[in-house]
Each structure stands twice: as structure tokens, then as C-alpha cells.
Amino acid sequence: MKRYGFNIIVCAITLLAMGAYFSTVVFADEFDSTTLRKVWTVDNPNPQNTWSLKEKPGWFRFSVLAGQDTWAARGLMPLLIQPAPKGDFSMETHCKIDAQLANTYGCLVVWKGAGQWIHLELINDGGARNGAGCEYWPPGTATVTANLAVDDVYLKTELKSGLWSHYYKLAEKDDWIFLASTAVKYEEPFQVGIGAKTWGANPLVADFDYFRCPELNEVQAVQPDSKLATTWAGIKVGL
């Protein structure tokens, strides 16, 4: 057995000896800490684009320069991503952007790599397409937009039996509204998360309230009085 596997077993035995037990919970990052959780990777090709958990407490913020896009080439769009669960899953976020700045996008992201991605977006596209939209790559997949004239929207993407379906809503307690679907396929593994992009002359500040993915889970060691002792993010049940 590899050394890291041995270390995990030793930690587990130690915690059990201390009276802890293990609990599996779904993955939800409410961005309520000033420290980024270790499961995340910030993929940011341009260091002049910045991110913060402190500028707006309780939110993850991307501050992005003008012209930070991605298309067939990687481009300069910053991403916050982690490995996707295997098989079917769903994920969601709540995003806010400045509605006065054209051609700016806050995105829920499926990311295989350059030229292989899905963005479910909060869009400001100069007035013609403001609201929720979907963009897919490779070519041949269309952008579908709900013109909402808002700068604050909830976004949800779901993969089920090879079909990607996308939804939005305007308030937390609203029902999800179907926007679009596509059968574009990416070979596993790929990654999921959030991102922000611009094209044209305007910069962007995009804020994300949370990221939730029920099919991602965490194994937690919990003390008998229910106080959390230790968390291993991303360790799946059965490993």
C-alpha cells in the first residue's frame, strides 16, 4: 500500500481510539471562510486577475481585467475548479455581476480543457442578452439565453444519462426554470466549479455565494458530542 494510504489509516485508527466516528456529507462550500478549501484549484493564467474570500465576506470574488476570455484556445479566463464526481451529478451556484458592464460573464463551469467546456452563465452582453445563458465548446453547440435584465441569478447544471441540462432562478426559494440541454460528451475525468470571463473593453467583478454538488462528498471524523474533529475533503466513500 502507498504511504499516503497508510497515513490515512493511521489517522483513522487514532481518531477512533479518541472516540471519534466517521460521517459522510455532501459537498457544499458556502465560502464562509477566509481560507480556500484544499479541494479547490485556482486556474488563473493571468496573475493580474485576482480572487478573494475577504473582499466580500461569505462570497468568493473574481476580479477580472478586460479581454479575459476562453474559446477554442485556453485564453485568460480564471477558474476555481475541482475534480468532478463520476457518473451523473448536479451542481449549482448563486452569482452576482455588475449589470452595467457589457460582455461580462459569471459562470458555472464544466472544464475538460481548452476547447472542451460548458459554461452556464450570468451574462451582460451589451443589452441584447442580459440574464442566463449557456455556451458550449466544441463548435456546433448553440448559445441559448433567457433575457432577464438582472445582475443576480442562481444557476444549476445537471448531468443525467449523458445529457447536460441547465436551469436558472431569480430567488433562492423559486423553482428551477429549464434553460437548455445538450448531449456534448467529455471523456472523464473532467473538472467542475466556477469562473469569470470578459471580452471587449470592460473588466468584471463576479461574486459567488456558494458552490454545491451533492454527488461530491466528504468523509468527516466527528466527536461523539457532534463537534467536528477532522475533515478529508474529496475522499469518496469506499476508498
RODO-2510 file (C-alpha; in nm, 4 decimals, decimal comma):
residues 239
     n   res          X          Y          Z
     1     m     0,0000     0,0000     0,0000
     2     k     0,1234     0,3508    -0,0823
     3     r     0,2467     0,5632     0,2057
     4     y    -0,0432     0,8133     0,1896
     5     g    -0,2897     0,5263     0,2275
     6     f    -0,1000     0,4091     0,5351
     7     n    -0,1115     0,7609     0,6804
     8     i    -0,4884     0,7843     0,6317
     9     i    -0,5387     0,4501     0,8079
    10     v    -0,3171     0,5596     1,0978
    11     c    -0,5159     0,8835     1,1309
    12     a    -0,8426     0,6902     1,1225
    13     i    -0,7281     0,4457     1,3904
    14     t    -0,6075     0,7354     1,6068
    15     l    -0,9382     0,9180     1,5798
    16     l    -1,1357     0,6038     1,6537
    17     a    -0,9217     0,5477     1,9615
    18     m    -1,0139     0,9001     2,0701
    19     g    -1,3819     0,8154     2,0440
    20     a    -1,4489     0,9742     1,7036
    21     y    -1,6685     0,8238     1,4356
    22     f    -1,6907     0,8852     1,0614
    23     s    -1,9721     1,0596     0,8767
    24     t    -2,0165     1,1231     0,5041
    25     v    -2,1714     1,4541     0,3961
    26     v    -2,2407     1,6084     0,0565
    27     f    -2,0068     1,8775    -0,0704
    28     a    -2,1138     2,2375    -0,0200
    29     d    -1,8771     2,5318     0,0003
    30     e    -2,0563     2,8377     0,1365
    31     f    -1,7359     3,0446     0,1076
    32     d    -1,7735     3,1457     0,4715
    33     s    -1,4013     3,1125     0,5489
    34     t    -1,1140     3,3399     0,4521
    35     t    -0,9100     3,0307     0,3619
    36     l    -0,9726     2,8424     0,0383
    37     r    -1,0501     2,4745     0,0927
    38     k    -0,7839     2,2332    -0,0296
    39     v    -1,0109     2,0567    -0,2789
    40     w    -1,0069     2,3679    -0,4987
    41     t    -0,7564     2,4690    -0,7656
    42     v    -0,7403     2,8286    -0,8861
    43     d    -0,6544     2,8006    -1,2569
    44     n    -0,5575     3,1590    -1,3383
    45     p    -0,3308     3,2100    -1,6420
    46     n    -0,3078     3,5860    -1,5832
    47     p    -0,1886     3,6780    -1,2312
    48     q    -0,3310     4,0286    -1,2796
    49     n    -0,6743     3,8678    -1,2440
    50     t    -0,7339     3,8206    -0,8726
    51     w    -0,9586     3,6257    -0,6377
    52     s    -1,0582     3,6861    -0,2779
    53     l    -1,2576     3,5397     0,0087
    54     k    -1,2088     3,8582     0,2123
    55     e    -1,3271     4,1463    -0,0060
    56     k    -1,6918     4,0417     0,0298
    57     p    -1,7190     3,8128     0,3352
    58     g    -1,9220     3,4991     0,2689
    59     w    -1,8621     3,5203    -0,1065
    60     f    -1,5877     3,4107    -0,3466
    61     r    -1,4848     3,7036    -0,5690
    62     f    -1,3090     3,7090    -0,9061
    63     s    -1,1793     4,0492    -1,0207
    64     v    -1,1047     4,0164    -1,3914
    65     l    -0,9470     4,2517    -1,6449
    66     a    -1,0946     4,3245    -1,9870
    67     g    -1,0352     4,0637    -2,2577
    68     q    -1,0009     3,7593    -2,0298
    69     d    -1,1923     3,5045    -2,2356
    70     t    -1,1691     3,1386    -2,3342
    71     w    -1,2809     2,9756    -2,6565
    72     a    -1,1041     2,7118    -2,8639
    73     a    -0,7757     2,8214    -2,7065
    74     r    -0,7283     2,8357    -2,3288
    75     g    -0,7300     3,2136    -2,3095
    76     l    -0,7005     3,4039    -1,9810
    77     m    -1,0311     3,3260    -1,8072
    78     p    -0,9716     3,2437    -1,4374
    79     l    -1,1353     2,9329    -1,2921
    80     l    -1,1973     2,7821    -0,9493
    81     i    -1,2243     2,4079    -1,0147
    82     q    -1,2063     2,0624    -0,8586
    83     p    -1,2429     1,7055    -0,9943
    84     a    -1,5994     1,6171    -1,0936
    85     p    -1,7734     1,3137    -0,9442
    86     k    -1,8011     1,0102    -1,1679
    87     g    -2,1313     0,9428    -1,3409
    88     d    -2,4428     1,1556    -1,3065
    89     f    -2,4331     1,4645    -1,0856
    90     s    -2,5707     1,8148    -1,0370
    91     m    -2,4090     2,1383    -0,9224
    92     e    -2,5287     2,4897    -0,8515
    93     t    -2,4189     2,8385    -0,7539
    94     h    -2,5531     3,1892    -0,6930
    95     c    -2,3721     3,4634    -0,8858
    96     k    -2,3760     3,8439    -0,8988
    97     i    -2,2074     4,0714    -1,1557
    98     d    -2,2196     4,4396    -1,2479
    99     a    -2,5082     4,4700    -1,4921
   100     q    -2,3724     4,7977    -1,6334
   101     l    -2,0631     4,6419    -1,7902
   102     a    -2,1216     4,4813    -2,1292
   103     n    -1,9674     4,1500    -2,2375
   104     t    -1,9021     4,0176    -1,8873
   105     y    -1,9891     3,6714    -1,7588
   106     g    -2,0025     3,4877    -1,4257
   107     c    -2,0050     3,1142    -1,4922
   108     l    -2,0849     2,7721    -1,3514
   109     v    -1,8209     2,5625    -1,5264
   110     v    -1,7616     2,2135    -1,6616
   111     w    -1,3966     2,2065    -1,7664
   112     k    -1,2147     1,9353    -1,9585
   113     g    -0,9564     2,1736    -2,1000
   114     a    -0,9037     2,4236    -2,3786
   115     g    -1,1813     2,3841    -2,6352
   116     q    -1,3733     2,1361    -2,4180
   117     w    -1,6018     2,3127    -2,1739
   118     i    -1,9549     2,4132    -2,0762
   119     h    -2,0449     2,7482    -1,9210
   120     l    -2,3824     2,8173    -1,7657
   121     e    -2,3624     3,1928    -1,7358
   122     l    -2,4931     3,5077    -1,5797
   123     i    -2,4457     3,7313    -1,8828
   124     n    -2,4284     4,1008    -1,9519
   125     d    -2,3861     4,1145    -2,3277
   126     g    -2,4451     4,4794    -2,4012
   127     g    -2,8213     4,4748    -2,3565
   128     a    -2,9104     4,2177    -2,6230
   129     r    -2,8529     3,9158    -2,3995
   130     n    -2,8710     4,0024    -2,0310
   131     g    -2,9543     3,7202    -1,7921
   132     a    -2,8872     3,3466    -1,8039
   133     g    -2,7184     3,1714    -2,0939
   134     c    -2,5291     2,8580    -2,1975
   135     e    -2,2178     2,8270    -2,4084
   136     y    -2,0555     2,5001    -2,5125
   137     w    -1,7384     2,4023    -2,6894
   138     p    -1,6554     2,2252    -2,9285
   139     p    -1,8333     2,4096    -3,2119
   140     g    -2,1783     2,3159    -3,3276
   141     t    -2,3470     2,3722    -2,9925
   142     a    -2,5561     2,6847    -2,9544
   143     t    -2,5836     2,9608    -2,7003
   144     v    -2,9329     2,9806    -2,5503
   145     t    -3,0239     3,2830    -2,3436
   146     a    -3,3080     3,3938    -2,1191
   147     n    -3,3236     3,7739    -2,1351
   148     l    -3,3797     3,8684    -1,7719
   149     a    -3,2219     4,2136    -1,7278
   150     v    -3,0771     4,1089    -1,3918
   151     d    -2,7314     4,1059    -1,2351
   152     d    -2,8076     3,8344    -0,9772
   153     v    -2,9100     3,4776    -1,0657
   154     y    -2,8978     3,1197    -0,9379
   155     l    -2,7522     2,8640    -1,1810
   156     k    -2,7742     2,4843    -1,1892
   157     t    -2,6213     2,2262    -1,4248
   158     e    -2,7151     1,8583    -1,4196
   159     l    -2,5656     1,5569    -1,5991
   160     k    -2,8002     1,2613    -1,6325
   161     s    -2,7550     0,9641    -1,8668
   162     g    -2,5205     1,1614    -2,0903
   163     l    -2,7445     1,4674    -2,1207
   164     w    -2,6455     1,8052    -1,9751
   165     s    -2,9421     2,0140    -1,8581
   166     h    -2,9219     2,3731    -1,7375
   167     y    -3,1515     2,5748    -1,5136
   168     y    -3,1787     2,9168    -1,3528
   169     k    -3,3908     3,1004    -1,0967
   170     l    -3,4036     3,4522    -0,9595
   171     a    -3,4552     3,3828    -0,5880
   172     e    -3,3422     3,1094    -0,3517
   173     k    -3,6935     2,9759    -0,2859
   174     d    -3,8051     2,9851    -0,6503
   175     d    -3,8431     2,6690    -0,8566
   176     w    -3,5702     2,5988    -1,1104
   177     i    -3,6544     2,7096    -1,4663
   178     f    -3,5255     2,4957    -1,7523
   179     l    -3,2998     2,6860    -1,9935
   180     a    -3,1280     2,4433    -2,2312
   181     s    -2,9776     2,0960    -2,2748
   182     t    -2,7081     1,9333    -2,4837
   183     a    -2,5585     1,5884    -2,5314
   184     v    -2,1993     1,7090    -2,5754
   185     k    -1,9630     1,4443    -2,4335
   186     y    -1,6338     1,4826    -2,2498
   187     e    -1,4232     1,1845    -2,1513
   188     e    -1,3729     1,1514    -1,7764
   189     p    -1,2006     1,2862    -1,5796
   190     f    -1,3009     1,6497    -1,6060
   191     q    -1,3490     1,9280    -1,3526
   192     v    -1,6309     2,1452    -1,2215
   193     g    -1,6532     2,4792    -1,0480
   194     i    -1,6958     2,8490    -1,1189
   195     g    -1,5267     3,1133    -1,3321
   196     a    -1,5481     3,4661    -1,4702
   197     k    -1,4706     3,5950    -1,8188
   198     t    -1,4787     3,9083    -2,0284
   199     w    -1,4382     4,0062    -2,3886
   200     g    -1,4256     4,3578    -2,5193
   201     a    -1,3242     4,6638    -2,3199
   202     n    -1,4829     4,6078    -1,9784
   203     p    -1,3396     4,4493    -1,6625
   204     l    -1,5553     4,2447    -1,4252
   205     v    -1,6136     4,1731    -1,0597
   206     a    -1,8062     3,8455    -1,0187
   207     d    -1,9204     3,7258    -0,6760
   208     f    -2,0274     3,3685    -0,5925
   209     d    -2,2348     3,2958    -0,2832
   210     y    -2,1723     2,9187    -0,2747
   211     f    -2,0913     2,6071    -0,4759
   212     r    -2,2871     2,2865    -0,4077
   213     c    -2,2556     1,9422    -0,5627
   214     p    -2,4457     1,6663    -0,3775
   215     e    -2,2605     1,3854    -0,5561
   216     l    -1,9274     1,5096    -0,4282
   217     n    -1,8826     1,4084    -0,0678
   218     e    -1,6513     1,4453     0,2264
   219     v    -1,5543     1,1916     0,4901
   220     q    -1,5558     1,3609     0,8285
   221     a    -1,4326     1,2399     1,1643
   222     v    -1,6814     1,3590     1,4250
   223     q    -1,6538     1,3544     1,8024
   224     p    -1,9388     1,1877     1,9987
   225     d    -2,0653     1,5308     2,1075
   226     s    -2,1052     1,6102     1,7319
   227     k    -1,8200     1,8597     1,7226
   228     l    -1,6174     1,8264     1,4035
   229     a    -1,2684     1,6918     1,4617
   230     t    -1,1177     1,6489     1,1133
   231     t    -1,2346     1,6646     0,7520
   232     w    -1,0844     1,4971     0,4466
   233     a    -1,2425     1,6744     0,1501
   234     g    -1,2874     1,4726    -0,1678
   235     i    -1,2262     1,1273    -0,0148
   236     k    -1,5077     0,9170    -0,1559
   237     v    -1,6982     0,6516     0,0348
   238     g    -1,5439     0,3119    -0,0200
   239     l    -1,1873     0,4297    -0,0712
***
